[in-house]
Amino acid sequence: MAFSRLVCALGQQSVVTVLTHKTHLLAFGKQGAWQARQTGHRPATVDYLGFTHYWGRSRNGLVRVKRKTSKKRLRRALYRFERAVYKPLFK
């Protein structure tokens, strides 16, 4: 937990605030991905900058980080698109 103490210390020194109830460490590495697959669990996923980062298999069968659009961001974009296209039709 030295990392979390370091992040909190840096947060106190700068303008950035760290919310401890939202911040936690994940086993997001190749070892964690392999262990999760061997035990039958799903590897950890992270939503960051509008993308969901997850562990998947490459074409060669290796474990690697993959990305897809975050569901929240996609839903928001589709809602805005629907409002822009259909709302003017029914005024």
N, C-alpha and C positions, 0 to 999 in steps of 0.2 A: 504494500500500500504506500510505498515511498513515492510512487508516481502521483497518486492523488494528493498527498501532502504537498508535493512540489507545485502541482497545478493550483491548489488553493493558495499557496504562498505567492505565486506569480499573480493570481487574481487580486490579492490584497494590495500589491504594489502598483497595479496598472488600473486602467479604466474598466477593463473587462471584469465582469462578475461571473463567478462559477456557482451554479446552483447545485448543491450537493445531492438534493433529492432527484435531480434529473441526470446526474453524472454517475456513471458506473463503468467498470472495466469488463470487457468481454474477452473470451478466449477466441479472438479473431486472428488465427494464424493457421499455417498449414498443418501443424501438429494438432491443433484443436479441431480442424476440419476432418482430419483423418480419424481422430479418436471418436468424434461424433458419428461419423459414418460407420465405424466398426461397432459401436454400441447401439446403433439403430436410432440415434437421435438426429435431429436436423441441426446443421451447423448454424452459428449465429449470423444474423443479418443486421445491417446498419443502414438507417436512412440518413443521408448526408448530401446537402446541396442539391436536393431534388431527385436524387437517384437512390435506389436500394442496392447496396453492395452486398453480394452474397457469394458463397463458395459453390463452385460448380466444376464440371469436368471439361477439359479442353478436348480438341479432336484427337489428340494423342493419348487421352486417358489420364492426363495429369490433373491435379487439383489446382485451380486458379481462381482468382477473384473475378467475378462477373458483375455487370451493372445492368439495371433496367430502370425505367422511369418510375419514380415513386407513385404509388396509387393515389395519394393525396393530391399530388401535383397534377396528375392526369385527370382526375375527377374534376378538379377546379378548372382546368383548361377546357374540358368538354362542356362544363356548365356555362362558362363564359361564351364559348362558341355557339352553343344552343341559344343563349339569350340574344346574341348579336344577329343570328340568322333568322330565328323564328319570331321573335317579338315584333320586329317591324312589319311582318306579314299580317298580324292580327290586330293592328291598331284601329 
